Amino acid sequence: MEVILKQDIKSLGEKDDIVTVKPGFGRNYLIPKGYAQLATPSAKKVLAENLKQAAFKQDKIKKDAEGVAAQLADVKLSIGAKAGETGKIFGAVNTIMIAEALKAKGFDVDRRRITFDSEPKMVGEYMANLNLHKEVKVKVPFEVVAE
C-alpha cells in the first residue's frame, strides 16, 4: 500500500515522501494518527502541485537573499559604545545593535540571523555573519568606536 507522509517519521521517511508500507501499518496506525494519507492518483497530483509551488517560492526567496547579499558586499558599519581608557567596552555590542545599524542603511535583517565570529569586547574591527538564507551567507565588517 502506498501512502503520502504528512510529517517526518524516523524509520520511514520525510514529509511529502511517497512510501510503500504494509496495509495493516498504514490503515491501523499511520492514517488514523494523521501521519499519512492514502496515495491516490488525485492526492499524488495535489502533492506534485504543492511541491512545485513550494520550490518556486523557495527559489524566489533565495534570489531575493542573493540580491541583498550583493548590496551588502560593500557596506561597513560603525557601532558606538561606551568604552574605558584602555578600549574595553562597558556592556556589549549585540545583534540588536547590528540589526539597527543595518536598518539605518536601508537593509531589514532579522537580528536572529546575525552571529559574530568573536564577541566584540574591545574597541576595534569585527565581522558579523548574516544568514540571509540557508544557502546565502554574508560577512559584514563593523567597527566598534568609543562614544
N, CA, C and O atoms as CSV, one atom per row, in Angstrom:
chain,resi,resn,atom,element,x,y,z
A,1,MET,N,N,0.846,-1.170,0.000
A,1,MET,CA,C,0.000,0.000,0.000
A,1,MET,C,C,0.893,1.235,0.000
A,1,MET,O,O,1.861,1.297,0.758
A,2,GLU,N,N,0.581,2.210,-0.836
A,2,GLU,CA,C,1.343,3.453,-0.904
A,2,GLU,C,C,0.634,4.529,-0.100
A,2,GLU,O,O,-0.585,4.680,-0.170
A,3,VAL,N,N,1.439,5.289,0.680
A,3,VAL,CA,C,0.901,6.411,1.445
A,3,VAL,C,C,1.816,7.619,1.245
A,3,VAL,O,O,2.997,7.486,0.922
A,4,ILE,N,N,1.226,8.809,1.450
A,4,ILE,CA,C,1.979,10.059,1.404
A,4,ILE,C,C,2.142,10.524,2.844
A,4,ILE,O,O,1.153,10.731,3.546
A,5,LEU,N,N,3.391,10.689,3.288
A,5,LEU,CA,C,3.649,11.098,4.670
A,5,LEU,C,C,3.325,12.579,4.863
A,5,LEU,O,O,3.687,13.416,4.036
A,6,LYS,N,N,2.642,12.890,5.956
A,6,LYS,CA,C,2.300,14.275,6.275
A,6,LYS,C,C,3.325,14.914,7.190
A,6,LYS,O,O,3.325,16.133,7.365
A,7,GLN,N,N,4.202,14.109,7.776
A,7,GLN,CA,C,5.273,14.622,8.625
A,7,GLN,C,C,6.434,13.631,8.593
A,7,GLN,O,O,6.292,12.512,8.101
A,8,ASP,N,N,7.585,14.053,9.123
A,8,ASP,CA,C,8.748,13.174,9.154
A,8,ASP,C,C,8.511,12.030,10.126
A,8,ASP,O,O,8.069,12.244,11.254
A,9,ILE,N,N,8.807,10.819,9.684
A,9,ILE,CA,C,8.750,9.645,10.547
A,9,ILE,C,C,10.123,8.990,10.467
A,9,ILE,O,O,10.581,8.616,9.387
A,10,LYS,N,N,10.768,8.856,11.609
A,10,LYS,CA,C,12.176,8.479,11.692
A,10,LYS,C,C,12.550,7.263,10.852
A,10,LYS,O,O,13.494,7.338,10.065
A,11,SER,N,N,11.857,6.175,10.991
A,11,SER,CA,C,12.258,4.958,10.301
A,11,SER,C,C,11.629,4.788,8.916
A,11,SER,O,O,11.897,3.808,8.222
A,12,LEU,N,N,10.787,5.755,8.521
A,12,LEU,CA,C,10.023,5.583,7.289
A,12,LEU,C,C,10.403,6.580,6.197
A,12,LEU,O,O,10.645,6.182,5.057
A,13,GLY,N,N,10.457,7.866,6.529
A,13,GLY,CA,C,10.772,8.864,5.518
A,13,GLY,C,C,10.451,10.263,6.009
A,13,GLY,O,O,10.103,10.464,7.173
A,14,GLU,N,N,10.572,11.228,5.106
A,14,GLU,CA,C,10.331,12.627,5.437
A,14,GLU,C,C,8.972,13.071,4.913
A,14,GLU,O,O,8.309,12.355,4.162
A,15,LYS,N,N,8.575,14.272,5.331
A,15,LYS,CA,C,7.296,14.833,4.919
A,15,LYS,C,C,7.217,14.885,3.397
A,15,LYS,O,O,8.204,15.194,2.729
A,16,ASP,N,N,6.047,14.584,2.857
A,16,ASP,CA,C,5.731,14.599,1.428
A,16,ASP,C,C,6.397,13.475,0.643
A,16,ASP,O,O,6.370,13.505,-0.587
A,17,ASP,N,N,6.991,12.493,1.301
A,17,ASP,CA,C,7.514,11.316,0.610
A,17,ASP,C,C,6.377,10.335,0.346
A,17,ASP,O,O,5.451,10.215,1.148
A,18,ILE,N,N,6.454,9.641,-0.778
A,18,ILE,CA,C,5.509,8.560,-1.069
A,18,ILE,C,C,6.235,7.263,-0.738
A,18,ILE,O,O,7.250,6.935,-1.353
A,19,VAL,N,N,5.708,6.527,0.237
A,19,VAL,CA,C,6.364,5.305,0.683
A,19,VAL,C,C,5.394,4.129,0.599
A,19,VAL,O,O,4.177,4.305,0.638
A,20,THR,N,N,5.956,2.939,0.483
A,20,THR,CA,C,5.156,1.718,0.460
A,20,THR,C,C,5.254,1.066,1.839
A,20,THR,O,O,6.349,0.811,2.340
A,21,VAL,N,N,4.094,0.799,2.444
A,21,VAL,CA,C,4.043,0.167,3.765
A,21,VAL,C,C,3.080,-1.015,3.698
A,21,VAL,O,O,2.320,-1.172,2.742
A,22,LYS,N,N,3.136,-1.835,4.734
A,22,LYS,CA,C,2.187,-2.942,4.810
A,22,LYS,C,C,0.794,-2.369,5.069
A,22,LYS,O,O,0.666,-1.365,5.769
A,23,PRO,N,N,-0.247,-2.987,4.518
A,23,PRO,CA,C,-1.602,-2.441,4.649
A,23,PRO,C,C,-2.058,-2.247,6.098
A,23,PRO,O,O,-2.710,-1.248,6.402
A,24,GLY,N,N,-1.732,-3.171,6.987
A,24,GLY,CA,C,-2.149,-3.033,8.381
A,24,GLY,C,C,-1.504,-1.832,9.049
A,24,GLY,O,O,-2.168,-1.112,9.794
A,25,PHE,N,N,-0.219,-1.602,8.796
A,25,PHE,CA,C,0.505,-0.469,9.373
A,25,PHE,C,C,-0.075,0.855,8.881
A,25,PHE,O,O,-0.221,1.807,9.646
A,26,GLY,N,N,-0.403,0.896,7.588
A,26,GLY,CA,C,-0.982,2.118,7.018
A,26,GLY,C,C,-2.381,2.386,7.535
A,26,GLY,O,O,-2.662,3.491,7.999
A,27,ARG,N,N,-3.261,1.403,7.464
A,27,ARG,CA,C,-4.675,1.596,7.840
A,27,ARG,C,C,-4.895,1.695,9.347
A,27,ARG,O,O,-5.788,2.416,9.793
A,28,ASN,N,N,-4.091,0.979,10.140
A,28,ASN,CA,C,-4.326,0.932,11.576
A,28,ASN,C,C,-3.496,1.935,12.371
A,28,ASN,O,O,-3.844,2.246,13.510
A,29,TYR,N,N,-2.408,2.448,11.799
A,29,TYR,CA,C,-1.554,3.351,12.561
A,29,TYR,C,C,-1.341,4.698,11.872
A,29,TYR,O,O,-1.701,5.741,12.417
A,30,LEU,N,N,-0.755,4.675,10.673
A,30,LEU,CA,C,-0.356,5.926,10.016
A,30,LEU,C,C,-1.546,6.821,9.669
A,30,LEU,O,O,-1.532,8.010,9.988
A,31,ILE,N,N,-2.556,6.280,9.032
A,31,ILE,CA,C,-3.691,7.099,8.588
A,31,ILE,C,C,-4.542,7.568,9.768
A,31,ILE,O,O,-4.873,8.753,9.811
A,32,PRO,N,N,-4.922,6.712,10.738
A,32,PRO,CA,C,-5.732,7.202,11.862
A,32,PRO,C,C,-5.017,8.243,12.735
A,32,PRO,O,O,-5.662,9.149,13.263
A,33,LYS,N,N,-3.695,8.122,12.892
A,33,LYS,CA,C,-2.939,9.083,13.701
A,33,LYS,C,C,-2.701,10.400,12.956
A,33,LYS,O,O,-2.273,11.384,13.560
A,34,GLY,N,N,-2.975,10.422,11.660
A,34,GLY,CA,C,-2.780,11.638,10.875
A,34,GLY,C,C,-1.359,11.802,10.369
A,34,GLY,O,O,-0.981,12.889,9.932
A,35,TYR,N,N,-0.566,10.741,10.423
A,35,TYR,CA,C,0.812,10.801,9.959
A,35,TYR,C,C,0.923,10.641,8.446
A,35,TYR,O,O,1.940,11.003,7.854
A,36,ALA,N,N,-0.125,10.096,7.817
A,36,ALA,CA,C,-0.066,9.836,6.382
A,36,ALA,C,C,-1.472,9.862,5.798
A,36,ALA,O,O,-2.468,9.848,6.522
A,37,GLN,N,N,-1.527,9.900,4.461
A,37,GLN,CA,C,-2.803,9.773,3.751
A,37,GLN,C,C,-2.590,8.791,2.606
A,37,GLN,O,O,-1.460,8.567,2.172
A,38,LEU,N,N,-3.665,8.219,2.130
A,38,LEU,CA,C,-3.590,7.255,1.038
A,38,LEU,C,C,-3.049,7.942,-0.220
A,38,LEU,O,O,-3.427,9.076,-0.512
A,39,ALA,N,N,-2.183,7.277,-0.954
A,39,ALA,CA,C,-1.577,7.852,-2.158
A,39,ALA,C,C,-2.451,7.532,-3.363
A,39,ALA,O,O,-2.080,6.713,-4.204
A,40,THR,N,N,-3.604,8.173,-3.445
A,40,THR,CA,C,-4.479,8.013,-4.601
A,40,THR,C,C,-3.941,8.867,-5.745
A,40,THR,O,O,-3.125,9.757,-5.511
A,41,PRO,N,N,-4.377,8.617,-6.969
A,41,PRO,CA,C,-3.892,9.443,-8.089
A,41,PRO,C,C,-4.166,10.944,-7.886
A,41,PRO,O,O,-3.327,11.779,-8.222
A,42,SER,N,N,-5.331,11.278,-7.342
A,42,SER,CA,C,-5.622,12.702,-7.130
A,42,SER,C,C,-4.743,13.285,-6.030
A,42,SER,O,O,-4.319,14.436,-6.135
A,43,ALA,N,N,-4.460,12.523,-4.980
A,43,ALA,CA,C,-3.589,13.006,-3.903
A,43,ALA,C,C,-2.163,13.203,-4.418
A,43,ALA,O,O,-1.470,14.126,-3.992
A,44,LYS,N,N,-1.721,12.328,-5.343
A,44,LYS,CA,C,-0.388,12.474,-5.932
A,44,LYS,C,C,-0.300,13.737,-6.779
A,44,LYS,O,O,0.729,14.414,-6.770
A,45,LYS,N,N,-1.372,14.068,-7.517
A,45,LYS,CA,C,-1.378,15.293,-8.328
A,45,LYS,C,C,-1.316,16.525,-7.440
A,45,LYS,O,O,-0.584,17.471,-7.731
A,46,VAL,N,N,-2.090,16.513,-6.348
A,46,VAL,CA,C,-2.081,17.641,-5.413
A,46,VAL,C,C,-0.693,17.794,-4.791
A,46,VAL,O,O,-0.193,18.912,-4.663
A,47,LEU,N,N,-0.074,16.688,-4.408
A,47,LEU,CA,C,1.270,16.723,-3.835
A,47,LEU,C,C,2.273,17.295,-4.830
A,47,LEU,O,O,3.108,18.121,-4.463
A,48,ALA,N,N,2.198,16.861,-6.084
A,48,ALA,CA,C,3.127,17.362,-7.104
A,48,ALA,C,C,2.961,18.869,-7.297
A,48,ALA,O,O,3.952,19.588,-7.427
A,49,GLU,N,N,1.740,19.344,-7.315
A,49,GLU,CA,C,1.491,20.782,-7.473
A,49,GLU,C,C,2.008,21.561,-6.262
A,49,GLU,O,O,2.619,22.618,-6.418
A,50,ASN,N,N,1.763,21.045,-5.068
A,50,ASN,CA,C,2.245,21.712,-3.853
A,50,ASN,C,C,3.767,21.778,-3.817
A,50,ASN,O,O,4.336,22.801,-3.433
A,51,LEU,N,N,4.430,20.693,-4.214
A,51,LEU,CA,C,5.892,20.688,-4.245
A,51,LEU,C,C,6.432,21.674,-5.272
A,51,LEU,O,O,7.444,22.332,-5.031
A,52,LYS,N,N,5.752,21.780,-6.430
A,52,LYS,CA,C,6.185,22.728,-7.456
A,52,LYS,C,C,6.052,24.169,-6.964
A,52,LYS,O,O,6.946,24.986,-7.183
A,53,GLN,N,N,4.938,24.480,-6.298
A,53,GLN,CA,C,4.734,25.831,-5.771
A,53,GLN,C,C,5.731,26.147,-4.660
A,53,GLN,O,O,6.250,27.261,-4.590
A,54,ALA,N,N,5.999,25.179,-3.797
A,54,ALA,CA,C,6.956,25.396,-2.715
A,54,ALA,C,C,8.358,25.640,-3.273
A,54,ALA,O,O,9.089,26.492,-2.768
A,55,ALA,N,N,8.732,24.898,-4.306
A,55,ALA,CA,C,10.042,25.091,-4.933
A,55,ALA,C,C,10.131,26.473,-5.569
A,55,ALA,O,O,11.175,27.120,-5.491
A,56,PHE,N,N,9.061,26.931,-6.192
A,56,PHE,CA,C,9.045,28.262,-6.802
A,56,PHE,C,C,9.216,29.336,-5.734
A,56,PHE,O,O,9.986,30.279,-5.917
A,57,LYS,N,N,8.499,29.197,-4.617
A,57,LYS,CA,C,8.609,30.179,-3.524
A,57,LYS,C,C,10.011,30.192,-2.934
A,57,LYS,O,O,10.563,31.262,-2.681
A,58,GLN,N,N,10.598,29.012,-2.709
A,58,GLN,CA,C,11.947,28.940,-2.152
A,58,GLN,C,C,12.967,29.549,-3.116
A,58,GLN,O,O,13.923,30.189,-2.678
A,59,ASP,N,N,12.774,29.359,-4.415
A,59,ASP,CA,C,13.672,29.942,-5.400
A,59,ASP,C,C,13.586,31.463,-5.376
A,59,ASP,O,O,14.606,32.143,-5.482
A,60,LYS,N,N,12.384,31.998,-5.238
A,60,LYS,CA,C,12.205,33.455,-5.176
A,60,LYS,C,C,12.854,34.022,-3.909
A,60,LYS,O,O,13.509,35.062,-3.964
A,61,ILE,N,N,12.677,33.351,-2.782
A,61,ILE,CA,C,13.281,33.802,-1.524
A,61,ILE,C,C,14.801,33.781,-1.638
A,61,ILE,O,O,15.471,34.699,-1.163
A,62,LYS,N,N,15.348,32.743,-2.262
A,62,LYS,CA,C,16.799,32.650,-2.428
A,62,LYS,C,C,17.322,33.763,-3.328
A,62,LYS,O,O,18.365,34.348,-3.037
A,63,LYS,N,N,16.612,34.068,-4.424
A,63,LYS,CA,C,17.047,35.141,-5.322
A,63,LYS,C,C,17.011,36.496,-4.617
A,63,LYS,O,O,17.907,37.318,-4.809
A,64,ASP,N,N,15.980,36.734,-3.802
A,64,ASP,CA,C,15.907,37.972,-3.037
A,64,ASP,C,C,17.082,38.073,-2.057
A,64,ASP,O,O,17.677,39.140,-1.904
A,65,ALA,N,N,17.409,36.971,-1.405
A,65,ALA,CA,C,18.529,36.955,-0.458
A,65,ALA,C,C,19.852,37.202,-1.171
A,65,ALA,O,O,20.721,37.895,-0.642
A,66,GLU,N,N,20.012,36.641,-2.371
A,66,GLU,CA,C,21.240,36.870,-3.138
A,66,GLU,C,C,21.351,38.333,-3.557
A,66,GLU,O,O,22.450,38.888,-3.584
A,67,GLY,N,N,20.221,38.962,-3.885
A,67,GLY,CA,C,20.237,40.386,-4.232
A,67,GLY,C,C,20.653,41.252,-3.055
A,67,GLY,O,O,21.443,42.182,-3.215
A,68,VAL,N,N,20.125,40.949,-1.872
A,68,VAL,CA,C,20.504,41.686,-0.662
A,68,VAL,C,C,21.974,41.442,-0.346
A,68,VAL,O,O,22.676,42.366,0.065
A,69,ALA,N,N,22.448,40.217,-0.530
A,69,ALA,CA,C,23.853,39.886,-0.266
A,69,ALA,C,C,24.781,40.680,-1.175
A,69,ALA,O,O,25.838,41.134,-0.738
A,70,ALA,N,N,24.396,40.849,-2.428
A,70,ALA,CA,C,25.217,41.626,-3.361
A,70,ALA,C,C,25.294,43.085,-2.931
A,70,ALA,O,O,26.342,43.716,-3.065
A,71,GLN,N,N,24.191,43.626,-2.414
A,71,GLN,CA,C,24.194,45.012,-1.954
A,71,GLN,C,C,24.983,45.176,-0.655
A,71,GLN,O,O,25.573,46.230,-0.415
A,72,LEU,N,N,24.994,44.139,0.182
A,72,LEU,CA,C,25.700,44.210,1.458
A,72,LEU,C,C,27.209,44.019,1.318
A,72,LEU,O,O,27.943,44.200,2.289
A,73,ALA,N,N,27.679,43.656,0.128
A,73,ALA,CA,C,29.088,43.343,-0.055
A,73,ALA,C,C,30.005,44.526,0.269
A,73,ALA,O,O,31.119,44.315,0.749
A,74,ASP,N,N,29.568,45.755,0.021
A,74,ASP,CA,C,30.442,46.911,0.248
A,74,ASP,C,C,29.982,47.787,1.414
A,74,ASP,O,O,30.373,48.951,1.500
A,75,VAL,N,N,29.168,47.250,2.299
A,75,VAL,CA,C,28.675,48.006,3.453
A,75,VAL,C,C,29.631,47.815,4.625
A,75,VAL,O,O,30.068,46.699,4.906
A,76,LYS,N,N,29.952,48.917,5.308
A,76,LYS,CA,C,30.752,48.852,6.522
A,76,LYS,C,C,30.015,49.635,7.589
A,76,LYS,O,O,29.622,50.780,7.361
A,77,LEU,N,N,29.825,49.038,8.737
A,77,LEU,CA,C,29.053,49.642,9.812
A,77,LEU,C,C,29.974,50.208,10.880
A,77,LEU,O,O,31.109,49.764,11.057
A,78,SER,N,N,29.453,51.196,11.583
A,78,SER,CA,C,30.168,51.772,12.714
A,78,SER,C,C,29.204,51.781,13.893
A,78,SER,O,O,28.138,52.394,13.829
A,79,ILE,N,N,29.584,51.098,14.971
A,79,ILE,CA,C,28.744,50.975,16.157
A,79,ILE,C,C,29.409,51.749,17.287
A,79,ILE,O,O,30.573,51.512,17.608
A,80,GLY,N,N,28.670,52.669,17.886
A,80,GLY,CA,C,29.190,53.429,19.014
A,80,GLY,C,C,28.877,52.740,20.327
A,80,GLY,O,O,27.764,52.256,20.533
A,81,ALA,N,N,29.874,52.694,21.227
A,81,ALA,CA,C,29.679,52.072,22.535
A,81,ALA,C,C,30.519,52.825,23.557
A,81,ALA,O,O,31.570,53.376,23.230
A,82,LYS,N,N,30.050,52.841,24.776
A,82,LYS,CA,C,30.826,53.469,25.853
A,82,LYS,C,C,32.016,52.576,26.164
A,82,LYS,O,O,31.876,51.363,26.320
A,83,ALA,N,N,33.197,53.199,26.252
A,83,ALA,CA,C,34.414,52.420,26.473
A,83,ALA,C,C,35.312,53.142,27.464
A,83,ALA,O,O,35.255,54.363,27.607
A,84,GLY,N,N,36.132,52.371,28.136
A,84,GLY,CA,C,37.092,52.928,29.084
A,84,GLY,C,C,38.333,53.425,28.367
A,84,GLY,O,O,38.414,53.391,27.139
A,85,GLU,N,N,39.303,53.888,29.151
A,85,GLU,CA,C,40.539,54.425,28.573
A,85,GLU,C,C,41.356,53.354,27.870
A,85,GLU,O,O,42.093,53.657,26.931
A,86,THR,N,N,41.239,52.111,28.308
A,86,THR,CA,C,42.008,51.028,27.689
A,86,THR,C,C,41.334,50.487,26.426
A,86,THR,O,O,41.925,49.672,25.717
A,87,GLY,N,N,40.121,50.923,26.138
A,87,GLY,CA,C,39.416,50.468,24.952
A,87,GLY,C,C,38.416,49.366,25.224
A,87,GLY,O,O,37.749,48.894,24.303
A,88,LYS,N,N,38.302,48.950,26.469
A,88,LYS,CA,C,37.339,47.903,26.828
A,88,LYS,C,C,35.940,48.506,26.854
A,88,LYS,O,O,35.726,49.592,27.392
A,89,ILE,N,N,34.988,47.779,26.261
A,89,ILE,CA,C,33.611,48.262,26.153
A,89,ILE,C,C,32.855,47.986,27.447
A,89,ILE,O,O,32.955,46.902,28.021
A,90,PHE,N,N,32.092,48.992,27.899
A,90,PHE,CA,C,31.175,48.786,29.013
A,90,PHE,C,C,29.889,48.222,28.426
A,90,PHE,O,O,29.283,48.846,27.556
A,91,GLY,N,N,29.473,47.070,28.880
A,91,GLY,CA,C,28.292,46.433,28.307
A,91,GLY,C,C,28.725,45.526,27.168
A,91,GLY,O,O,29.768,44.876,27.241
A,92,ALA,N,N,27.915,45.485,26.111
A,92,ALA,CA,C,28.227,44.598,24.998
A,92,ALA,C,C,27.626,45.132,23.710
A,92,ALA,O,O,26.595,45.805,23.713
A,93,VAL,N,N,28.287,44.819,22.621
A,93,VAL,CA,C,27.711,45.073,21.302
A,93,VAL,C,C,26.991,43.777,20.927
A,93,VAL,O,O,27.599,42.707,20.905
A,94,ASN,N,N,25.705,43.880,20.636
A,94,ASN,CA,C,24.932,42.674,20.364
A,94,ASN,C,C,24.287,42.726,18.984
A,94,ASN,O,O,24.441,43.699,18.245
A,95,THR,N,N,23.576,41.679,18.658
A,95,THR,CA,C,22.977,41.566,17.328
A,95,THR,C,C,21.890,42.607,17.099
A,95,THR,O,O,21.633,42.993,15.959
A,96,ILE,N,N,21.248,43.064,18.175
A,96,ILE,CA,C,20.215,44.095,18.030
A,96,ILE,C,C,20.838,45.380,17.501
A,96,ILE,O,O,20.263,46.040,16.635
A,97,MET,N,N,22.008,45.738,18.015
A,97,MET,CA,C,22.699,46.953,17.548
A,97,MET,C,C,23.086,46.842,16.077
A,97,MET,O,O,22.972,47.808,15.323
A,98,ILE,N,N,23.543,45.660,15.676
A,98,ILE,CA,C,23.921,45.448,14.271
A,98,ILE,C,C,22.678,45.545,13.385
A,98,ILE,O,O,22.721,46.162,12.321
A,99,ALA,N,N,21.574,44.939,13.821
A,99,ALA,CA,C,20.330,44.983,13.043
A,99,ALA,C,C,19.833,46.417,12.895
A,99,ALA,O,O,19.364,46.799,11.823
A,100,GLU,N,N,19.929,47.219,13.964
A,100,GLU,CA,C,19.503,48.621,13.887
A,100,GLU,C,C,20.407,49.420,12.957
A,100,GLU,O,O,19.918,50.263,12.203
A,101,ALA,N,N,21.718,49.172,12.993
A,101,ALA,CA,C,22.645,49.870,12.099
A,101,ALA,C,C,22.368,49.501,10.640
A,101,ALA,O,O,22.440,50.353,9.754
A,102,LEU,N,N,22.051,48.230,10.398
A,102,LEU,CA,C,21.703,47.814,9.034
A,102,LEU,C,C,20.390,48.441,8.588
A,102,LEU,O,O,20.239,48.817,7.426
A,103,LYS,N,N,19.441,48.553,9.511
A,103,LYS,CA,C,18.151,49.165,9.190
A,103,LYS,C,C,18.347,50.643,8.822
A,103,LYS,O,O,17.679,51.152,7.922
A,104,ALA,N,N,19.259,51.327,9.517
A,104,ALA,CA,C,19.552,52.727,9.208
A,104,ALA,C,C,20.159,52.869,7.810
A,104,ALA,O,O,19.991,53.903,7.163
A,105,LYS,N,N,20.858,51.841,7.348
A,105,LYS,CA,C,21.428,51.855,5.993
A,105,LYS,C,C,20.438,51.381,4.936
A,105,LYS,O,O,20.732,51.436,3.742
A,106,GLY,N,N,19.251,50.910,5.373
A,106,GLY,CA,C,18.220,50.503,4.421
A,106,GLY,C,C,18.076,49.007,4.230
A,106,GLY,O,O,17.399,48.575,3.297
A,107,PHE,N,N,18.694,48.201,5.087
A,107,PHE,CA,C,18.601,46.741,4.990
A,107,PHE,C,C,17.833,46.221,6.192
A,107,PHE,O,O,18.197,46.492,7.336
A,108,ASP,N,N,16.773,45.476,5.932
A,108,ASP,CA,C,15.966,44.913,7.019
A,108,ASP,C,C,16.375,43.459,7.229
A,108,ASP,O,O,15.933,42.571,6.500
A,109,VAL,N,N,17.227,43.220,8.237
A,109,VAL,CA,C,17.719,41.877,8.549
A,109,VAL,C,C,17.295,41.542,9.971
A,109,VAL,O,O,17.489,42.336,10.891
A,110,ASP,N,N,16.717,40.368,10.141
A,110,ASP,CA,C,16.281,39.920,11.459
A,110,ASP,C,C,17.499,39.684,12.345
A,110,ASP,O,O,18.482,39.089,11.902
A,111,ARG,N,N,17.443,40.144,13.586
A,111,ARG,CA,C,18.587,40.036,14.495
A,111,ARG,C,C,18.945,38.591,14.802
A,111,ARG,O,O,20.092,38.304,15.144
A,112,ARG,N,N,17.991,37.679,14.689
A,112,ARG,CA,C,18.267,36.268,14.970
A,112,ARG,C,C,19.087,35.612,13.871
A,112,ARG,O,O,19.578,34.497,14.045
A,113,ARG,N,N,19.240,36.290,12.748
A,113,ARG,CA,C,20.033,35.764,11.645
A,113,ARG,C,C,21.459,36.306,11.650
A,113,ARG,O,O,22.217,36.080,10.706
A,114,ILE,N,N,21.825,37.024,12.721
A,114,ILE,CA,C,23.149,37.632,12.822
A,114,ILE,C,C,23.949,36.911,13.905
A,114,ILE,O,O,23.453,36.681,15.008
A,115,THR,N,N,25.194,36.557,13.576
A,115,THR,CA,C,26.111,35.971,14.555
A,115,THR,C,C,27.463,36.660,14.431
A,115,THR,O,O,27.723,37.368,13.459
A,116,PHE,N,N,28.317,36.447,15.422
A,116,PHE,CA,C,29.653,37.034,15.422
A,116,PHE,C,C,30.705,35.935,15.362
A,116,PHE,O,O,30.508,34.849,15.906
A,117,ASP,N,N,31.846,36.226,14.685
A,117,ASP,CA,C,32.989,35.312,14.722
A,117,ASP,C,C,33.592,35.321,16.122
A,117,ASP,O,O,33.864,34.271,16.705
A,118,SER,N,N,33.796,36.519,16.647
A,118,SER,CA,C,34.298,36.679,18.012
A,118,SER,C,C,33.501,37.808,18.658
A,118,SER,O,O,33.170,38.799,18.007
A,119,GLU,N,N,33.202,37.650,19.928
A,119,GLU,CA,C,32.391,38.645,20.637
A,119,GLU,C,C,33.147,39.968,20.741
A,119,GLU,O,O,34.305,39.989,21.158
A,120,PRO,N,N,32.495,41.077,20.363
A,120,PRO,CA,C,33.144,42.385,20.469
A,120,PRO,C,C,33.216,42.844,21.927
A,120,PRO,O,O,32.196,43.180,22.529
A,121,LYS,N,N,34.427,42.856,22.489
A,121,LYS,CA,C,34.607,43.286,23.871
A,121,LYS,C,C,35.530,44.490,23.974
A,121,LYS,O,O,35.641,45.106,25.034
A,122,MET,N,N,36.193,44.825,22.870
A,122,MET,CA,C,37.112,45.960,22.840
A,122,MET,C,C,36.766,46.836,21.638
A,122,MET,O,O,36.068,46.406,20.719
A,123,VAL,N,N,37.264,48.062,21.660
A,123,VAL,CA,C,37.118,48.941,20.512
A,123,VAL,C,C,37.968,48.351,19.389
A,123,VAL,O,O,39.111,47.952,19.617
A,124,GLY,N,N,37.415,48.296,18.183
A,124,GLY,CA,C,38.166,47.736,17.057
A,124,GLY,C,C,37.245,47.258,15.952
A,124,GLY,O,O,36.059,47.590,15.933
A,125,GLU,N,N,37.795,46.472,15.026
A,125,GLU,CA,C,37.037,45.979,13.886
A,125,GLU,C,C,36.697,44.498,14.076
A,125,GLU,O,O,37.510,43.709,14.557
A,126,TYR,N,N,35.467,44.147,13.682
A,126,TYR,CA,C,34.958,42.786,13.828
A,126,TYR,C,C,34.152,42.413,12.589
A,126,TYR,O,O,33.898,43.248,11.720
A,127,MET,N,N,33.755,41.140,12.524
A,127,MET,CA,C,32.926,40.657,11.421
A,127,MET,C,C,31.620,40.114,11.972
A,127,MET,O,O,31.601,39.422,12.990
A,128,ALA,N,N,30.517,40.437,11.283
A,128,ALA,CA,C,29.207,39.892,11.624
A,128,ALA,C,C,28.793,38.960,10.487
A,128,ALA,O,O,28.924,39.308,9.314
A,129,ASN,N,N,28.300,37.791,10.836
A,129,ASN,CA,C,27.821,36.816,9.845
A,129,ASN,C,C,26.323,36.955,9.716
A,129,ASN,O,O,25.601,36.845,10.708
A,130,LEU,N,N,25.838,37.197,8.498
A,130,LEU,CA,C,24.402,37.308,8.241
A,130,LEU,C,C,23.953,36.080,7.466
A,130,LEU,O,O,24.434,35.832,6.361
A,131,ASN,N,N,23.032,35.309,8.040
A,131,ASN,CA,C,22.481,34.139,7.381
A,131,ASN,C,C,21.155,34.541,6.734
A,131,ASN,O,O,20.095,34.413,7.346
A,132,LEU,N,N,21.221,35.021,5.507
A,132,LEU,CA,C,20.033,35.511,4.813
A,132,LEU,C,C,19.144,34.383,4.323
A,132,LEU,O,O,17.927,34.537,4.225
A,133,HIS,N,N,19.760,33.245,4.015
A,133,HIS,CA,C,19.057,32.062,3.516
A,133,HIS,C,C,19.945,30.888,3.875
A,133,HIS,O,O,21.126,31.079,4.165
A,134,LYS,N,N,19.409,29.681,3.864
A,134,LYS,CA,C,20.246,28.546,4.248
A,134,LYS,C,C,21.430,28.349,3.311
A,134,LYS,O,O,22.409,27.706,3.687
A,135,GLU,N,N,21.359,28.890,2.100
A,135,GLU,CA,C,22.462,28.784,1.149
A,135,GLU,C,C,23.159,30.120,0.899
A,135,GLU,O,O,24.162,30.159,0.186
A,136,VAL,N,N,22.648,31.225,1.473
A,136,VAL,CA,C,23.218,32.545,1.235
A,136,VAL,C,C,23.669,33.141,2.569
A,136,VAL,O,O,22.856,33.473,3.431
A,137,LYS,N,N,24.997,33.265,2.714
A,137,LYS,CA,C,25.571,33.822,3.930
A,137,LYS,C,C,26.506,34.965,3.538
A,137,LYS,O,O,27.210,34.882,2.532
A,138,VAL,N,N,26.508,36.032,4.338
A,138,VAL,CA,C,27.316,37.207,4.036
A,138,VAL,C,C,28.074,37.612,5.291
A,138,VAL,O,O,27.546,37.530,6.400
A,139,LYS,N,N,29.317,38.050,5.108
A,139,LYS,CA,C,30.093,38.611,6.223
A,139,LYS,C,C,30.117,40.118,6.046
A,139,LYS,O,O,30.489,40.627,4.988
A,140,VAL,N,N,29.712,40.832,7.103
A,140,VAL,CA,C,29.681,42.292,7.065
A,140,VAL,C,C,30.659,42.804,8.123
A,140,VAL,O,O,30.528,42.470,9.300
A,141,PRO,N,N,31.644,43.618,7.709
A,141,PRO,CA,C,32.569,44.180,8.696
A,141,PRO,C,C,31.915,45.331,9.457
A,141,PRO,O,O,31.149,46.111,8.891
A,142,PHE,N,N,32.230,45.423,10.745
A,142,PHE,CA,C,31.762,46.564,11.520
A,142,PHE,C,C,32.846,46.977,12.488
A,142,PHE,O,O,33.667,46.172,12.927
A,143,GLU,N,N,32.822,48.260,12.807
A,143,GLU,CA,C,33.818,48.821,13.683
A,143,GLU,C,C,33.139,49.320,14.954
A,143,GLU,O,O,32.120,50.008,14.893
A,144,VAL,N,N,33.701,48.974,16.089
A,144,VAL,CA,C,33.201,49.454,17.369
A,144,VAL,C,C,34.054,50.655,17.740
A,144,VAL,O,O,35.274,50.551,17.866
A,145,VAL,N,N,33.393,51.803,17.916
A,145,VAL,CA,C,34.100,53.035,18.258
A,145,VAL,C,C,33.639,53.530,19.622
A,145,VAL,O,O,32.500,53.295,20.025
A,146,ALA,N,N,34.532,54.217,20.331
A,146,ALA,CA,C,34.188,54.754,21.643
A,146,ALA,C,C,33.367,56.023,21.473
A,146,ALA,O,O,33.657,56.865,20.623
A,147,GLU,N,N,32.344,56.137,22.295
A,147,GLU,CA,C,31.492,57.336,22.246
A,147,GLU,C,C,31.997,58.384,23.215
A,147,GLU,O,O,31.413,59.463,23.318
